[in-house]
Amino acid sequence: MCAAWFRQFIGVFLGWLSVSYGGMVYIDLWNPLLYYLLSYAGFLFAVELSNPDGIRPKNHKRLRWVSMSGFVVFVYGVVSWVQAVISTGAA
């Protein structure tokens, strides 16, 4: 059960990362912050898609903490972006 869940989670997440990176490079819209946001959305998508039935793997509870730490980084990125926009507009 755990190995199958892990393979599904990693497969979905790496697929999402690859498609996001390839799409951004293809349309010439590479931006590290945007890639992080897409990666974070892919992580949440992979967690939801690979939600195990029955007995949960040991590391499944840790994904909640990884998700919350990703959210903290997301908020930091948004706040720093807003500060950069405000300082650029005020100058």
N, C-alpha and C positions, 0 to 999 in steps of 0.2 A: 504494500500500500504506500509506504513512504517513498520508495524509490520511484514508483510510477507517478506519484504526485510531484516529486521533485523534478523529474524529467519533463512533465507537462508544464510546470511553472517556468523552468529555465527555457524550454522551447518557445513558449509564448512570449516571454520577456525578451529573449535575444532576437526573435523574429520582429518584434515591435521596434527594438532599437535599430536593427538593420534597415527596416523599411523607413523609419523616421530619418535616419542619417542619409540613406540613398535618396529619399525624396527631397530633402533639404539641399543636398548637393546638386541634384538634377535641376531643380528650379532656381539654383543659385541664390539661396536664401539662408546661408549658413550663419547661425548666431548661437553662441554657446548657451546663453540664457534660454532661448527658445528650445534648443535641444534638451536642456535640462528639464524644462517644463513638459515636453513631449515624453521624455524618459520617465518622469515621475507619473504622468498619466498612464503610461504603459505598465509601470510597476503596479499601480492600483488595479488596472485592468487584469493583469496576470494573477494578482492575488484573488480577485473576485472570480475569475474564470476557473482557476484551479482550486477552488474551495473544496476541500476533501470531504467525502461522505464518511460517516462512521467515526472511527478513531482518528483523531488528528495527529499529524506528525509532531514531534517534540518542538521543532523550530517554528511551528505555525504561530505561536503566541508572540514570538520575537518579531514577526513581520509587522505586527501592530506598532512596535517601537520604531522599526525602520521607517514605516510609513509616516509616523509622527515626526521623526527627525527630518525626513524629506519635506514635510510640510513646513517645518521651521525654516529650512533653507529656502523654500519657496517664498515664504513671507519676507525673509531678509532680502531676497532678490527683488521682489516687488517694491519694498520700501526703498532700497538703494536706487532702483530705477526711477521711482517717483522723485526722490531727492535730486537725482541728476537732471531730470526734466525741469524741475522747479528752479534749480540753480542756473540752468542754461537759459530759461525764459526770463529770469530776473537780470541777467547780465546785459 
